[in-house]
Amino acid sequence: QLQLVESGGGLVQPGGSLRLSCAASGLTSDFATVAWFRQAPEKTREGVACISASGKNPRYIASVEGRFTSSRDSAGNTVYLQMNNLQPDDTAIYYCASRSAPPGYRDHCPLDPEYTYWGRGTQVTVSS
């Protein structure tokens, strides 16, 4: 089994920044393709960003493009989501999710919800 733990959430003013971390333990070979999802109150969960197993071709939804950046550490067991210029609409619980990456899929990541492992989430609140 793979366990994912998010951290780094909190309360920030509009225009501020946060860096979320997703730390993996256990079956880390499945910590390959990693995505960030968020769910705001009374809204459906949406994929926000993802990073491939190789670190290439990260993807972002339009509303965060240019403000959010996903990366992974050199050891490969932690993925980060740097969030800049945060706005009230970014308020949500943020989850990281992971799945394995078969050969041929290591350079790409989807933003669909078909991920195998999920963390419990970290709250991000953007408010003045």
Secondary structure as a PSIPRED ss2 file (coil, helix, strand):
# PSIPRED VFORMAT (PSIPRED V4.0)

   1 Q C   1.000  0.000  0.000
   2 L E   0.000  0.000  1.000
   3 Q E   0.000  0.000  1.000
   4 L E   0.000  0.000  1.000
   5 V E   0.000  0.000  1.000
   6 E E   0.000  0.000  1.000
   7 S E   0.000  0.000  1.000
   8 G C   1.000  0.000  0.000
   9 G C   1.000  0.000  0.000
  10 G E   0.000  0.000  1.000
  11 L E   0.000  0.000  1.000
  12 V E   0.000  0.000  1.000
  13 Q C   1.000  0.000  0.000
  14 P C   1.000  0.000  0.000
  15 G C   1.000  0.000  0.000
  16 G C   1.000  0.000  0.000
  17 S C   1.000  0.000  0.000
  18 L E   0.000  0.000  1.000
  19 R E   0.000  0.000  1.000
  20 L E   0.000  0.000  1.000
  21 S E   0.000  0.000  1.000
  22 C E   0.000  0.000  1.000
  23 A E   0.000  0.000  1.000
  24 A E   0.000  0.000  1.000
  25 S E   0.000  0.000  1.000
  26 G E   0.000  0.000  1.000
  27 L C   1.000  0.000  0.000
  28 T H   0.000  1.000  0.000
  29 S H   0.000  1.000  0.000
  30 D H   0.000  1.000  0.000
  31 F C   1.000  0.000  0.000
  32 A C   1.000  0.000  0.000
  33 T E   0.000  0.000  1.000
  34 V E   0.000  0.000  1.000
  35 A E   0.000  0.000  1.000
  36 W E   0.000  0.000  1.000
  37 F E   0.000  0.000  1.000
  38 R E   0.000  0.000  1.000
  39 Q E   0.000  0.000  1.000
  40 A C   1.000  0.000  0.000
  41 P C   1.000  0.000  0.000
  42 E C   1.000  0.000  0.000
  43 K C   1.000  0.000  0.000
  44 T C   1.000  0.000  0.000
  45 R C   1.000  0.000  0.000
  46 E E   0.000  0.000  1.000
  47 G E   0.000  0.000  1.000
  48 V E   0.000  0.000  1.000
  49 A E   0.000  0.000  1.000
  50 C E   0.000  0.000  1.000
  51 I E   0.000  0.000  1.000
  52 S C   1.000  0.000  0.000
  53 A C   1.000  0.000  0.000
  54 S C   1.000  0.000  0.000
  55 G C   1.000  0.000  0.000
  56 K C   1.000  0.000  0.000
  57 N C   1.000  0.000  0.000
  58 P C   1.000  0.000  0.000
  59 R E   0.000  0.000  1.000
  60 Y E   0.000  0.000  1.000
  61 I C   1.000  0.000  0.000
  62 A C   1.000  0.000  0.000
  63 S C   1.000  0.000  0.000
  64 V C   1.000  0.000  0.000
  65 E C   1.000  0.000  0.000
  66 G C   1.000  0.000  0.000
  67 R C   1.000  0.000  0.000
  68 F E   0.000  0.000  1.000
  69 T E   0.000  0.000  1.000
  70 S E   0.000  0.000  1.000
  71 S E   0.000  0.000  1.000
  72 R E   0.000  0.000  1.000
  73 D C   1.000  0.000  0.000
  74 S C   1.000  0.000  0.000
  75 A C   1.000  0.000  0.000
  76 G C   1.000  0.000  0.000
  77 N C   1.000  0.000  0.000
  78 T E   0.000  0.000  1.000
  79 V E   0.000  0.000  1.000
  80 Y E   0.000  0.000  1.000
  81 L E   0.000  0.000  1.000
  82 Q E   0.000  0.000  1.000
  83 M E   0.000  0.000  1.000
  84 N C   1.000  0.000  0.000
  85 N C   1.000  0.000  0.000
  86 L C   1.000  0.000  0.000
  87 Q C   1.000  0.000  0.000
  88 P H   0.000  1.000  0.000
  89 D H   0.000  1.000  0.000
  90 D H   0.000  1.000  0.000
  91 T C   1.000  0.000  0.000
  92 A E   0.000  0.000  1.000
  93 I E   0.000  0.000  1.000
  94 Y E   0.000  0.000  1.000
  95 Y E   0.000  0.000  1.000
  96 C E   0.000  0.000  1.000
  97 A E   0.000  0.000  1.000
  98 S E   0.000  0.000  1.000
  99 R E   0.000  0.000  1.000
 100 S C   1.000  0.000  0.000
 101 A C   1.000  0.000  0.000
 102 P C   1.000  0.000  0.000
 103 P C   1.000  0.000  0.000
 104 G C   1.000  0.000  0.000
 105 Y C   1.000  0.000  0.000
 106 R C   1.000  0.000  0.000
 107 D C   1.000  0.000  0.000
 108 H C   1.000  0.000  0.000
 109 C C   1.000  0.000  0.000
 110 P C   1.000  0.000  0.000
 111 L C   1.000  0.000  0.000
 112 D C   1.000  0.000  0.000
 113 P C   1.000  0.000  0.000
 114 E C   1.000  0.000  0.000
 115 Y C   1.000  0.000  0.000
 116 T C   1.000  0.000  0.000
 117 Y E   0.000  0.000  1.000
 118 W E   0.000  0.000  1.000
 119 G C   1.000  0.000  0.000
 120 R C   1.000  0.000  0.000
 121 G C   1.000  0.000  0.000
 122 T E   0.000  0.000  1.000
 123 Q E   0.000  0.000  1.000
 124 V E   0.000  0.000  1.000
 125 T E   0.000  0.000  1.000
 126 V E   0.000  0.000  1.000
 127 S C   1.000  0.000  0.000
 128 S C   1.000  0.000  0.000
